[in-house]
Amino acid sequence: MSQKELASKLKKEDGQTISPQYLNDVERDRRNPPSEHLIGQIATILKMDKDVLCLAAGTAPDDWKRFAATHPEQAEQVFRAFRKKVKG
């Protein structure tokens, strides 16, 4: 799928499509990561996991951020377990 095709399928929160140039800029790290709203759409269209795309974009899903903010000790345990699993 081309950037132009993908961009035409993505809708901002206000319902407008994004420009192919915006998508190109995101891919080339000339823009901040897109919102989780857009990442979720990209994941659906490309049949990928939204959480993986969020991490690849250098951000964390909003529910993870809320969890870490409200349960810092548990979040630390989760991240330690994750790192242990990845290393081991």
PDB file of N, CA, C and O in Angstrom, chain B, residues numbered from 101:
ATOM      1  N   MET B 101       0.849  -1.169   0.000  1.00  0.00           N
ATOM      2  CA  MET B 101       0.000   0.000   0.000  1.00  0.00           C
ATOM      3  C   MET B 101       0.899   1.238   0.000  1.00  0.00           C
ATOM      4  O   MET B 101       1.885   1.307   0.734  1.00  0.00           O
ATOM      5  N   SER B 102       0.551   2.180  -0.809  1.00  0.00           N
ATOM      6  CA  SER B 102       1.345   3.404  -0.881  1.00  0.00           C
ATOM      7  C   SER B 102       1.007   4.331   0.295  1.00  0.00           C
ATOM      8  O   SER B 102      -0.022   4.173   0.951  1.00  0.00           O
ATOM      9  N   GLN B 103       1.891   5.290   0.543  1.00  0.00           N
ATOM     10  CA  GLN B 103       1.620   6.290   1.575  1.00  0.00           C
ATOM     11  C   GLN B 103       0.354   7.061   1.234  1.00  0.00           C
ATOM     12  O   GLN B 103      -0.438   7.389   2.118  1.00  0.00           O
ATOM     13  N   LYS B 104       0.168   7.346  -0.028  1.00  0.00           N
ATOM     14  CA  LYS B 104      -1.009   8.103  -0.452  1.00  0.00           C
ATOM     15  C   LYS B 104      -2.287   7.318  -0.145  1.00  0.00           C
ATOM     16  O   LYS B 104      -3.263   7.886   0.347  1.00  0.00           O
ATOM     17  N   GLU B 105      -2.282   6.020  -0.433  1.00  0.00           N
ATOM     18  CA  GLU B 105      -3.454   5.190  -0.147  1.00  0.00           C
ATOM     19  C   GLU B 105      -3.722   5.113   1.356  1.00  0.00           C
ATOM     20  O   GLU B 105      -4.860   5.253   1.804  1.00  0.00           O
ATOM     21  N   LEU B 106      -2.659   4.889   2.123  1.00  0.00           N
ATOM     22  CA  LEU B 106      -2.817   4.793   3.574  1.00  0.00           C
ATOM     23  C   LEU B 106      -3.325   6.113   4.148  1.00  0.00           C
ATOM     24  O   LEU B 106      -4.254   6.123   4.956  1.00  0.00           O
ATOM     25  N   ALA B 107      -2.728   7.210   3.739  1.00  0.00           N
ATOM     26  CA  ALA B 107      -3.141   8.530   4.240  1.00  0.00           C
ATOM     27  C   ALA B 107      -4.621   8.788   3.951  1.00  0.00           C
ATOM     28  O   ALA B 107      -5.319   9.378   4.776  1.00  0.00           O
ATOM     29  N   SER B 108      -5.099   8.353   2.793  1.00  0.00           N
ATOM     30  CA  SER B 108      -6.502   8.601   2.437  1.00  0.00           C
ATOM     31  C   SER B 108      -7.476   7.824   3.317  1.00  0.00           C
ATOM     32  O   SER B 108      -8.657   8.164   3.387  1.00  0.00           O
ATOM     33  N   LYS B 109      -6.986   6.777   3.990  1.00  0.00           N
ATOM     34  CA  LYS B 109      -7.837   5.959   4.855  1.00  0.00           C
ATOM     35  C   LYS B 109      -7.799   6.393   6.313  1.00  0.00           C
ATOM     36  O   LYS B 109      -8.614   5.939   7.117  1.00  0.00           O
ATOM     37  N   LEU B 110      -6.861   7.266   6.662  1.00  0.00           N
ATOM     38  CA  LEU B 110      -6.685   7.681   8.053  1.00  0.00           C
ATOM     39  C   LEU B 110      -7.464   8.957   8.335  1.00  0.00           C
ATOM     40  O   LEU B 110      -7.399   9.923   7.574  1.00  0.00           O
ATOM     41  N   LYS B 111      -8.187   8.947   9.417  1.00  0.00           N
ATOM     42  CA  LYS B 111      -8.992  10.115   9.806  1.00  0.00           C
ATOM     43  C   LYS B 111      -8.501  10.666  11.137  1.00  0.00           C
ATOM     44  O   LYS B 111      -8.337   9.934  12.114  1.00  0.00           O
ATOM     45  N   LYS B 112      -8.272  11.975  11.150  1.00  0.00           N
ATOM     46  CA  LYS B 112      -7.944  12.653  12.400  1.00  0.00           C
ATOM     47  C   LYS B 112      -9.173  12.640  13.298  1.00  0.00           C
ATOM     48  O   LYS B 112     -10.260  12.247  12.875  1.00  0.00           O
ATOM     49  N   GLU B 113      -8.988  13.072  14.535  1.00  0.00           N
ATOM     50  CA  GLU B 113     -10.095  13.104  15.485  1.00  0.00           C
ATOM     51  C   GLU B 113     -11.272  13.935  14.968  1.00  0.00           C
ATOM     52  O   GLU B 113     -12.424  13.674  15.316  1.00  0.00           O
ATOM     53  N   ASP B 114     -10.974  14.935  14.138  1.00  0.00           N
ATOM     54  CA  ASP B 114     -12.045  15.792  13.610  1.00  0.00           C
ATOM     55  C   ASP B 114     -12.686  15.225  12.334  1.00  0.00           C
ATOM     56  O   ASP B 114     -13.557  15.863  11.741  1.00  0.00           O
ATOM     57  N   GLY B 115     -12.258  14.039  11.918  1.00  0.00           N
ATOM     58  CA  GLY B 115     -12.852  13.380  10.758  1.00  0.00           C
ATOM     59  C   GLY B 115     -12.169  13.670   9.432  1.00  0.00           C
ATOM     60  O   GLY B 115     -12.502  13.056   8.418  1.00  0.00           O
ATOM     61  N   GLN B 116     -11.222  14.594   9.425  1.00  0.00           N
ATOM     62  CA  GLN B 116     -10.512  14.925   8.187  1.00  0.00           C
ATOM     63  C   GLN B 116      -9.395  13.910   7.945  1.00  0.00           C
ATOM     64  O   GLN B 116      -8.824  13.367   8.891  1.00  0.00           O
ATOM     65  N   THR B 117      -9.092  13.662   6.684  1.00  0.00           N
ATOM     66  CA  THR B 117      -7.989  12.751   6.363  1.00  0.00           C
ATOM     67  C   THR B 117      -6.663  13.472   6.585  1.00  0.00           C
ATOM     68  O   THR B 117      -6.593  14.700   6.597  1.00  0.00           O
ATOM     69  N   ILE B 118      -5.625  12.675   6.760  1.00  0.00           N
ATOM     70  CA  ILE B 118      -4.291  13.262   6.880  1.00  0.00           C
ATOM     71  C   ILE B 118      -3.678  13.352   5.492  1.00  0.00           C
ATOM     72  O   ILE B 118      -4.130  12.685   4.561  1.00  0.00           O
ATOM     73  N   SER B 119      -2.663  14.163   5.360  1.00  0.00           N
ATOM     74  CA  SER B 119      -2.009  14.307   4.059  1.00  0.00           C
ATOM     75  C   SER B 119      -0.927  13.236   3.905  1.00  0.00           C
ATOM     76  O   SER B 119      -0.337  12.800   4.893  1.00  0.00           O
ATOM     77  N   PRO B 120      -0.670  12.819   2.675  1.00  0.00           N
ATOM     78  CA  PRO B 120       0.433  11.891   2.451  1.00  0.00           C
ATOM     79  C   PRO B 120       1.765  12.481   2.928  1.00  0.00           C
ATOM     80  O   PRO B 120       2.641  11.749   3.389  1.00  0.00           O
ATOM     81  N   GLN B 121       1.914  13.810   2.818  1.00  0.00           N
ATOM     82  CA  GLN B 121       3.152  14.451   3.277  1.00  0.00           C
ATOM     83  C   GLN B 121       3.332  14.289   4.779  1.00  0.00           C
ATOM     84  O   GLN B 121       4.447  14.057   5.246  1.00  0.00           O
ATOM     85  N   TYR B 122       2.250  14.410   5.540  1.00  0.00           N
ATOM     86  CA  TYR B 122       2.326  14.208   6.995  1.00  0.00           C
ATOM     87  C   TYR B 122       2.812  12.794   7.287  1.00  0.00           C
ATOM     88  O   TYR B 122       3.711  12.602   8.105  1.00  0.00           O
ATOM     89  N   LEU B 123       2.223  11.809   6.626  1.00  0.00           N
ATOM     90  CA  LEU B 123       2.619  10.420   6.836  1.00  0.00           C
ATOM     91  C   LEU B 123       4.089  10.215   6.467  1.00  0.00           C
ATOM     92  O   LEU B 123       4.818   9.517   7.172  1.00  0.00           O
ATOM     93  N   ASN B 124       4.516  10.819   5.372  1.00  0.00           N
ATOM     94  CA  ASN B 124       5.911  10.746   4.960  1.00  0.00           C
ATOM     95  C   ASN B 124       6.821  11.366   6.019  1.00  0.00           C
ATOM     96  O   ASN B 124       7.867  10.806   6.347  1.00  0.00           O
ATOM     97  N   ASP B 125       6.427  12.505   6.543  1.00  0.00           N
ATOM     98  CA  ASP B 125       7.229  13.171   7.576  1.00  0.00           C
ATOM     99  C   ASP B 125       7.334  12.325   8.841  1.00  0.00           C
ATOM    100  O   ASP B 125       8.393  12.274   9.466  1.00  0.00           O
ATOM    101  N   VAL B 126       6.248  11.666   9.220  1.00  0.00           N
ATOM    102  CA  VAL B 126       6.277  10.789  10.397  1.00  0.00           C
ATOM    103  C   VAL B 126       7.251   9.639  10.158  1.00  0.00           C
ATOM    104  O   VAL B 126       8.065   9.320  11.025  1.00  0.00           O
ATOM    105  N   GLU B 127       7.171   9.025   8.997  1.00  0.00           N
ATOM    106  CA  GLU B 127       8.057   7.904   8.672  1.00  0.00           C
ATOM    107  C   GLU B 127       9.523   8.310   8.674  1.00  0.00           C
ATOM    108  O   GLU B 127      10.394   7.490   8.964  1.00  0.00           O
ATOM    109  N   ARG B 128       9.798   9.549   8.357  1.00  0.00           N
ATOM    110  CA  ARG B 128      11.188  10.030   8.282  1.00  0.00           C
ATOM    111  C   ARG B 128      11.628  10.778   9.546  1.00  0.00           C
ATOM    112  O   ARG B 128      12.649  11.465   9.549  1.00  0.00           O
ATOM    113  N   ASP B 129      10.841  10.634  10.616  1.00  0.00           N
ATOM    114  CA  ASP B 129      11.151  11.261  11.907  1.00  0.00           C
ATOM    115  C   ASP B 129      11.249  12.784  11.831  1.00  0.00           C
ATOM    116  O   ASP B 129      12.018  13.397  12.571  1.00  0.00           O
ATOM    117  N   ARG B 130      10.481  13.381  10.949  1.00  0.00           N
ATOM    118  CA  ARG B 130      10.432  14.844  10.866  1.00  0.00           C
ATOM    119  C   ARG B 130       9.240  15.407  11.633  1.00  0.00           C
ATOM    120  O   ARG B 130       9.054  16.622  11.703  1.00  0.00           O
ATOM    121  N   ARG B 131       8.441  14.522  12.202  1.00  0.00           N
ATOM    122  CA  ARG B 131       7.287  14.906  13.021  1.00  0.00           C
ATOM    123  C   ARG B 131       7.273  14.035  14.266  1.00  0.00           C
ATOM    124  O   ARG B 131       7.856  12.951  14.291  1.00  0.00           O
ATOM    125  N   ASN B 132       6.604  14.523  15.288  1.00  0.00           N
ATOM    126  CA  ASN B 132       6.412  13.709  16.485  1.00  0.00           C
ATOM    127  C   ASN B 132       5.542  12.512  16.122  1.00  0.00           C
ATOM    128  O   ASN B 132       4.835  12.536  15.115  1.00  0.00           O
ATOM    129  N   PRO B 133       5.594  11.464  16.945  1.00  0.00           N
ATOM    130  CA  PRO B 133       4.737  10.308  16.657  1.00  0.00           C
ATOM    131  C   PRO B 133       3.275  10.733  16.569  1.00  0.00           C
ATOM    132  O   PRO B 133       2.842  11.642  17.277  1.00  0.00           O
ATOM    133  N   PRO B 134       2.524  10.075  15.702  1.00  0.00           N
ATOM    134  CA  PRO B 134       1.104  10.409  15.602  1.00  0.00           C
ATOM    135  C   PRO B 134       0.369  10.028  16.879  1.00  0.00           C
ATOM    136  O   PRO B 134       0.902   9.317  17.732  1.00  0.00           O
ATOM    137  N   SER B 135      -0.848  10.506  16.996  1.00  0.00           N
ATOM    138  CA  SER B 135      -1.664  10.186  18.168  1.00  0.00           C
ATOM    139  C   SER B 135      -1.988   8.698  18.185  1.00  0.00           C
ATOM    140  O   SER B 135      -1.905   8.012  17.166  1.00  0.00           O
ATOM    141  N   GLU B 136      -2.360   8.219  19.368  1.00  0.00           N
ATOM    142  CA  GLU B 136      -2.763   6.823  19.468  1.00  0.00           C
ATOM    143  C   GLU B 136      -3.990   6.564  18.595  1.00  0.00           C
ATOM    144  O   GLU B 136      -4.184   5.454  18.099  1.00  0.00           O
ATOM    145  N   HIS B 137      -4.809   7.585  18.413  1.00  0.00           N
ATOM    146  CA  HIS B 137      -5.975   7.487  17.532  1.00  0.00           C
ATOM    147  C   HIS B 137      -5.534   7.083  16.117  1.00  0.00           C
ATOM    148  O   HIS B 137      -6.095   6.152  15.538  1.00  0.00           O
ATOM    149  N   LEU B 138      -4.545   7.770  15.568  1.00  0.00           N
ATOM    150  CA  LEU B 138      -4.054   7.440  14.229  1.00  0.00           C
ATOM    151  C   LEU B 138      -3.294   6.126  14.212  1.00  0.00           C
ATOM    152  O   LEU B 138      -3.431   5.338  13.276  1.00  0.00           O
ATOM    153  N   ILE B 139      -2.489   5.886  15.246  1.00  0.00           N
ATOM    154  CA  ILE B 139      -1.734   4.628  15.304  1.00  0.00           C
ATOM    155  C   ILE B 139      -2.698   3.447  15.321  1.00  0.00           C
ATOM    156  O   ILE B 139      -2.438   2.427  14.682  1.00  0.00           O
ATOM    157  N   GLY B 140      -3.799   3.576  16.041  1.00  0.00           N
ATOM    158  CA  GLY B 140      -4.795   2.504  16.077  1.00  0.00           C
ATOM    159  C   GLY B 140      -5.380   2.218  14.705  1.00  0.00           C
ATOM    160  O   GLY B 140      -5.589   1.061  14.342  1.00  0.00           O
ATOM    161  N   GLN B 141      -5.645   3.269  13.944  1.00  0.00           N
ATOM    162  CA  GLN B 141      -6.166   3.089  12.586  1.00  0.00           C
ATOM    163  C   GLN B 141      -5.136   2.425  11.682  1.00  0.00           C
ATOM    164  O   GLN B 141      -5.464   1.531  10.902  1.00  0.00           O
ATOM    165  N   ILE B 142      -3.888   2.871  11.796  1.00  0.00           N
ATOM    166  CA  ILE B 142      -2.821   2.269  10.993  1.00  0.00           C
ATOM    167  C   ILE B 142      -2.710   0.782  11.320  1.00  0.00           C
ATOM    168  O   ILE B 142      -2.587  -0.048  10.419  1.00  0.00           O
ATOM    169  N   ALA B 143      -2.752   0.449  12.599  1.00  0.00           N
ATOM    170  CA  ALA B 143      -2.657  -0.948  13.023  1.00  0.00           C
ATOM    171  C   ALA B 143      -3.791  -1.777  12.431  1.00  0.00           C
ATOM    172  O   ALA B 143      -3.572  -2.888  11.948  1.00  0.00           O
ATOM    173  N   THR B 144      -4.983  -1.236  12.472  1.00  0.00           N
ATOM    174  CA  THR B 144      -6.133  -1.963  11.925  1.00  0.00           C
ATOM    175  C   THR B 144      -5.980  -2.179  10.424  1.00  0.00           C
ATOM    176  O   THR B 144      -6.181  -3.287   9.927  1.00  0.00           O
ATOM    177  N   ILE B 145      -5.627  -1.125   9.711  1.00  0.00           N
ATOM    178  CA  ILE B 145      -5.492  -1.207   8.253  1.00  0.00           C
ATOM    179  C   ILE B 145      -4.391  -2.178   7.857  1.00  0.00           C
ATOM    180  O   ILE B 145      -4.549  -2.959   6.919  1.00  0.00           O
ATOM    181  N   LEU B 146      -3.271  -2.126   8.581  1.00  0.00           N
ATOM    182  CA  LEU B 146      -2.122  -2.980   8.246  1.00  0.00           C
ATOM    183  C   LEU B 146      -2.153  -4.335   8.956  1.00  0.00           C
ATOM    184  O   LEU B 146      -1.237  -5.145   8.811  1.00  0.00           O
ATOM    185  N   LYS B 147      -3.223  -4.571   9.729  1.00  0.00           N
ATOM    186  CA  LYS B 147      -3.387  -5.831  10.466  1.00  0.00           C
ATOM    187  C   LYS B 147      -2.185  -6.098  11.380  1.00  0.00           C
ATOM    188  O   LYS B 147      -1.580  -7.170  11.358  1.00  0.00           O
ATOM    189  N   MET B 148      -1.870  -5.087  12.175  1.00  0.00           N
ATOM    190  CA  MET B 148      -0.759  -5.155  13.121  1.00  0.00           C
ATOM    191  C   MET B 148      -1.287  -4.865  14.523  1.00  0.00           C
ATOM    192  O   MET B 148      -2.423  -4.422  14.687  1.00  0.00           O
ATOM    193  N   ASP B 149      -0.464  -5.113  15.516  1.00  0.00           N
ATOM    194  CA  ASP B 149      -0.828  -4.834  16.895  1.00  0.00           C
ATOM    195  C   ASP B 149      -0.576  -3.357  17.215  1.00  0.00           C
ATOM    196  O   ASP B 149       0.516  -2.837  16.984  1.00  0.00           O
ATOM    197  N   LYS B 150      -1.594  -2.699  17.744  1.00  0.00           N
ATOM    198  CA  LYS B 150      -1.488  -1.262  18.053  1.00  0.00           C
ATOM    199  C   LYS B 150      -0.389  -0.990  19.071  1.00  0.00           C
ATOM    200  O   LYS B 150       0.367  -0.030  18.920  1.00  0.00           O
ATOM    201  N   ASP B 151      -0.286  -1.824  20.112  1.00  0.00           N
ATOM    202  CA  ASP B 151       0.727  -1.594  21.137  1.00  0.00           C
ATOM    203  C   ASP B 151       2.134  -1.664  20.557  1.00  0.00           C
ATOM    204  O   ASP B 151       2.998  -0.866  20.920  1.00  0.00           O
ATOM    205  N   VAL B 152       2.362  -2.607  19.666  1.00  0.00           N
ATOM    206  CA  VAL B 152       3.680  -2.734  19.028  1.00  0.00           C
ATOM    207  C   VAL B 152       3.979  -1.495  18.189  1.00  0.00           C
ATOM    208  O   VAL B 152       5.101  -0.987  18.206  1.00  0.00           O
ATOM    209  N   LEU B 153       2.977  -1.008  17.453  1.00  0.00           N
ATOM    210  CA  LEU B 153       3.197   0.206  16.654  1.00  0.00           C
ATOM    211  C   LEU B 153       3.450   1.424  17.533  1.00  0.00           C
ATOM    212  O   LEU B 153       4.281   2.268  17.198  1.00  0.00           O
ATOM    213  N   CYS B 154       2.738   1.521  18.657  1.00  0.00           N
ATOM    214  CA  CYS B 154       2.990   2.634  19.584  1.00  0.00           C
ATOM    215  C   CYS B 154       4.445   2.607  20.046  1.00  0.00           C
ATOM    216  O   CYS B 154       5.126   3.632  20.027  1.00  0.00           O
ATOM    217  N   LEU B 155       4.915   1.443  20.458  1.00  0.00           N
ATOM    218  CA  LEU B 155       6.295   1.338  20.930  1.00  0.00           C
ATOM    219  C   LEU B 155       7.286   1.635  19.809  1.00  0.00           C
ATOM    220  O   LEU B 155       8.304   2.289  20.035  1.00  0.00           O
ATOM    221  N   ALA B 156       6.993   1.159  18.606  1.00  0.00           N
ATOM    222  CA  ALA B 156       7.870   1.447  17.464  1.00  0.00           C
ATOM    223  C   ALA B 156       7.916   2.942  17.165  1.00  0.00           C
ATOM    224  O   ALA B 156       8.924   3.457  16.682  1.00  0.00           O
ATOM    225  N   ALA B 157       6.820   3.630  17.456  1.00  0.00           N
ATOM    226  CA  ALA B 157       6.752   5.076  17.226  1.00  0.00           C
ATOM    227  C   ALA B 157       7.410   5.866  18.359  1.00  0.00           C
ATOM    228  O   ALA B 157       7.514   7.091  18.288  1.00  0.00           O
ATOM    229  N   GLY B 158       7.848   5.166  19.394  1.00  0.00           N
ATOM    230  CA  GLY B 158       8.520   5.848  20.500  1.00  0.00           C
ATOM    231  C   GLY B 158       7.575   6.381  21.545  1.00  0.00           C
ATOM    232  O   GLY B 158       7.910   7.326  22.259  1.00  0.00           O
ATOM    233  N   THR B 159       6.402   5.794  21.648  1.00  0.00           N
ATOM    234  CA  THR B 159       5.426   6.223  22.638  1.00  0.00           C
ATOM    235  C   THR B 159       4.823   4.983  23.290  1.00  0.00           C
ATOM    236  O   THR B 159       5.118   3.855  22.897  1.00  0.00           O
ATOM    237  N   ALA B 160       4.000   5.201  24.258  1.00  0.00           N
ATOM    238  CA  ALA B 160       3.318   4.096  24.927  1.00  0.00           C
ATOM    239  C   ALA B 160       1.818   4.295  24.772  1.00  0.00           C
ATOM    240  O   ALA B 160       1.341   5.429  24.712  1.00  0.00           O
ATOM    241  N   PRO B 161       1.081   3.204  24.707  1.00  0.00           N
ATOM    242  CA  PRO B 161      -0.381   3.344  24.619  1.00  0.00           C
ATOM    243  C   PRO B 161      -0.920   4.116  25.824  1.00  0.00           C
ATOM    244  O   PRO B 161      -0.373   4.034  26.924  1.00  0.00           O
ATOM    245  N   ASP B 162      -1.989   4.856  25.602  1.00  0.00           N
ATOM    246  CA  ASP B 162      -2.558   5.702  26.655  1.00  0.00           C
ATOM    247  C   ASP B 162      -2.938   4.913  27.903  1.00  0.00           C
ATOM    248  O   ASP B 162      -2.744   5.393  29.020  1.00  0.00           O
ATOM    249  N   ASP B 163      -3.479   3.705  27.725  1.00  0.00           N
ATOM    250  CA  ASP B 163      -3.853   2.929  28.911  1.00  0.00           C
ATOM    251  C   ASP B 163      -2.627   2.527  29.725  1.00  0.00           C
ATOM    252  O   ASP B 163      -2.708   2.439  30.950  1.00  0.00           O
ATOM    253  N   TRP B 164      -1.502   2.282  29.074  1.00  0.00           N
ATOM    254  CA  TRP B 164      -0.268   1.982  29.802  1.00  0.00           C
ATOM    255  C   TRP B 164       0.196   3.210  30.581  1.00  0.00           C
ATOM    256  O   TRP B 164       0.619   3.106  31.732  1.00  0.00           O
ATOM    257  N   LYS B 165       0.110   4.373  29.939  1.00  0.00           N
ATOM    258  CA  LYS B 165       0.524   5.612  30.607  1.00  0.00           C
ATOM    259  C   LYS B 165      -0.333   5.872  31.846  1.00  0.00           C
ATOM    260  O   LYS B 165       0.185   6.229  32.904  1.00  0.00           O
ATOM    261  N   ARG B 166      -1.645   5.691  31.707  1.00  0.00           N
ATOM    262  CA  ARG B 166      -2.549   5.900  32.854  1.00  0.00           C
ATOM    263  C   ARG B 166      -2.247   4.908  33.973  1.00  0.00           C
ATOM    264  O   ARG B 166      -2.228   5.272  35.149  1.00  0.00           O
ATOM    265  N   PHE B 167      -2.014   3.658  33.599  1.00  0.00           N
ATOM    266  CA  PHE B 167      -1.705   2.636  34.600  1.00  0.00           C
ATOM    267  C   PHE B 167      -0.428   2.995  35.347  1.00  0.00           C
ATOM    268  O   PHE B 167      -0.388   2.926  36.576  1.00  0.00           O
ATOM    269  N   ALA B 168       0.606   3.374  34.624  1.00  0.00           N
ATOM    270  CA  ALA B 168       1.881   3.723  35.254  1.00  0.00           C
ATOM    271  C   ALA B 168       1.740   4.938  36.167  1.00  0.00           C
ATOM    272  O   ALA B 168       2.385   5.015  37.212  1.00  0.00           O
ATOM    273  N   ALA B 169       0.896   5.880  35.768  1.00  0.00           N
ATOM    274  CA  ALA B 169       0.705   7.089  36.569  1.00  0.00           C
ATOM    275  C   ALA B 169      -0.080   6.811  37.844  1.00  0.00           C
ATOM    276  O   ALA B 169       0.160   7.444  38.873  1.00  0.00           O
ATOM    277  N   THR B 170      -1.005   5.879  37.781  1.00  0.00           N
ATOM    278  CA  THR B 170      -1.863   5.614  38.942  1.00  0.00           C
ATOM    279  C   THR B 170      -1.402   4.434  39.792  1.00  0.00           C
ATOM    280  O   THR B 170      -1.824   4.293  40.940  1.00  0.00           O
ATOM    281  N   HIS B 171      -0.544   3.592  39.239  1.00  0.00           N
ATOM    282  CA  HIS B 171      -0.044   2.409  39.959  1.00  0.00           C
ATOM    283  C   HIS B 171       1.466   2.263  39.728  1.00  0.00           C
ATOM    284  O   HIS B 171       1.903   1.284  39.124  1.00  0.00           O
ATOM    285  N   PRO B 172       2.262   3.223  40.202  1.00  0.00           N
ATOM    286  CA  PRO B 172       3.692   3.217  39.870  1.00  0.00           C
ATOM    287  C   PRO B 172       4.444   1.961  40.309  1.00  0.00           C
ATOM    288  O   PRO B 172       5.312   1.480  39.582  1.00  0.00           O
ATOM    289  N   GLU B 173       4.121   1.419  41.495  1.00  0.00           N
ATOM    290  CA  GLU B 173       4.841   0.226  41.955  1.00  0.00           C
ATOM    291  C   GLU B 173       4.508  -0.981  41.083  1.00  0.00           C
ATOM    292  O   GLU B 173       5.394  -1.755  40.721  1.00  0.00           O
ATOM    293  N   GLN B 174       3.237  -1.139  40.749  1.00  0.00           N
ATOM    294  CA  GLN B 174       2.836  -2.254  39.893  1.00  0.00           C
ATOM    295  C   GLN B 174       3.423  -2.095  38.489  1.00  0.00           C
ATOM    296  O   GLN B 174       3.849  -3.072  37.873  1.00  0.00           O
ATOM    297  N   ALA B 175       3.440  -0.875  37.997  1.00  0.00           N
ATOM    298  CA  ALA B 175       4.005  -0.626  36.673  1.00  0.00           C
ATOM    299  C   ALA B 175       5.489  -0.994  36.660  1.00  0.00           C
ATOM    300  O   ALA B 175       5.984  -1.571  35.692  1.00  0.00           O
ATOM    301  N   GLU B 176       6.180  -0.660  37.723  1.00  0.00           N
ATOM    302  CA  GLU B 176       7.599  -1.016  37.811  1.00  0.00           C
ATOM    303  C   GLU B 176       7.779  -2.532  37.774  1.00  0.00           C
ATOM    304  O   GLU B 176       8.681  -3.036  37.106  1.00  0.00           O
ATOM    305  N   GLN B 177       6.925  -3.253  38.488  1.00  0.00           N
ATOM    306  CA  GLN B 177       6.992  -4.724  38.487  1.00  0.00           C
ATOM    307  C   GLN B 177       6.719  -5.286  37.091  1.00  0.00           C
ATOM    308  O   GLN B 177       7.379  -6.227  36.650  1.00  0.00           O
ATOM    309  N   VAL B 178       5.750  -4.704  36.409  1.00  0.00           N
ATOM    310  CA  VAL B 178       5.419  -5.150  35.051  1.00  0.00           C
ATOM    311  C   VAL B 178       6.607  -4.931  34.124  1.00  0.00           C
ATOM    312  O   VAL B 178       6.961  -5.820  33.350  1.00  0.00           O
ATOM    313  N   PHE B 179       7.223  -3.758  34.198  1.00  0.00           N
ATOM    314  CA  PHE B 179       8.352  -3.475  33.323  1.00  0.00           C
ATOM    315  C   PHE B 179       9.562  -4.340  33.654  1.00  0.00           C
ATOM    316  O   PHE B 179      10.289  -4.760  32.755  1.00  0.00           O
ATOM    317  N   ARG B 180       9.779  -4.605  34.925  1.00  0.00           N
ATOM    318  CA  ARG B 180      10.881  -5.509  35.298  1.00  0.00           C
ATOM    319  C   ARG B 180      10.640  -6.909  34.734  1.00  0.00           C
ATOM    320  O   ARG B 180      11.551  -7.531  34.187  1.00  0.00           O
ATOM    321  N   ALA B 181       9.417  -7.394  34.871  1.00  0.00           N
ATOM    322  CA  ALA B 181       9.080  -8.723  34.349  1.00  0.00           C
ATOM    323  C   ALA B 181       9.245  -8.759  32.829  1.00  0.00           C
ATOM    324  O   ALA B 181       9.739  -9.739  32.271  1.00  0.00           O
ATOM    325  N   PHE B 182       8.826  -7.683  32.170  1.00  0.00           N
ATOM    326  CA  PHE B 182       8.960  -7.601  30.715  1.00  0.00           C
ATOM    327  C   PHE B 182      10.431  -7.646  30.320  1.00  0.00           C
ATOM    328  O   PHE B 182      10.819  -8.418  29.443  1.00  0.00           O
ATOM    329  N   ARG B 183      11.242  -6.825  30.958  1.00  0.00           N
ATOM    330  CA  ARG B 183      12.675  -6.795  30.616  1.00  0.00           C
ATOM    331  C   ARG B 183      13.341  -8.146  30.883  1.00  0.00           C
ATOM    332  O   ARG B 183      14.177  -8.598  30.100  1.00  0.00           O
ATOM    333  N   LYS B 184      12.967  -8.782  31.987  1.00  0.00           N
ATOM    334  CA  LYS B 184      13.525 -10.098  32.311  1.00  0.00           C
ATOM    335  C   LYS B 184      13.159 -11.102  31.214  1.00  0.00           C
ATOM    336  O   LYS B 184      13.999 -11.888  30.775  1.00  0.00           O
ATOM    337  N   LYS B 185      11.911 -11.066  30.784  1.00  0.00           N
ATOM    338  CA  LYS B 185      11.450 -11.987  29.746  1.00  0.00           C
ATOM    339  C   LYS B 185      12.181 -11.741  28.426  1.00  0.00           C
ATOM    340  O   LYS B 185      12.562 -12.685  27.734  1.00  0.00           O
ATOM    341  N   VAL B 186      12.373 -10.470  28.085  1.00  0.00           N
ATOM    342  CA  VAL B 186      13.021 -10.123  26.827  1.00  0.00           C
ATOM    343  C   VAL B 186      14.500 -10.544  26.851  1.00  0.00           C
ATOM    344  O   VAL B 186      15.021 -11.039  25.851  1.00  0.00           O
ATOM    345  N   LYS B 187      15.160 -10.349  27.974  1.00  0.00           N
ATOM    346  CA  LYS B 187      16.584 -10.703  28.089  1.00  0.00           C
ATOM    347  C   LYS B 187      16.804 -12.202  28.170  1.00  0.00           C
ATOM    348  O   LYS B 187      17.812 -12.720  27.690  1.00  0.00           O
ATOM    349  N   GLY B 188      15.846 -12.899  28.787  1.00  0.00           N
ATOM    350  CA  GLY B 188      16.081 -14.299  29.110  1.00  0.00           C
ATOM    351  C   GLY B 188      15.572 -15.267  28.172  1.00  0.00           C
ATOM    352  O   GLY B 188      15.733 -16.470  28.378  1.00  0.00           O
TER     353      GLY B 188
END
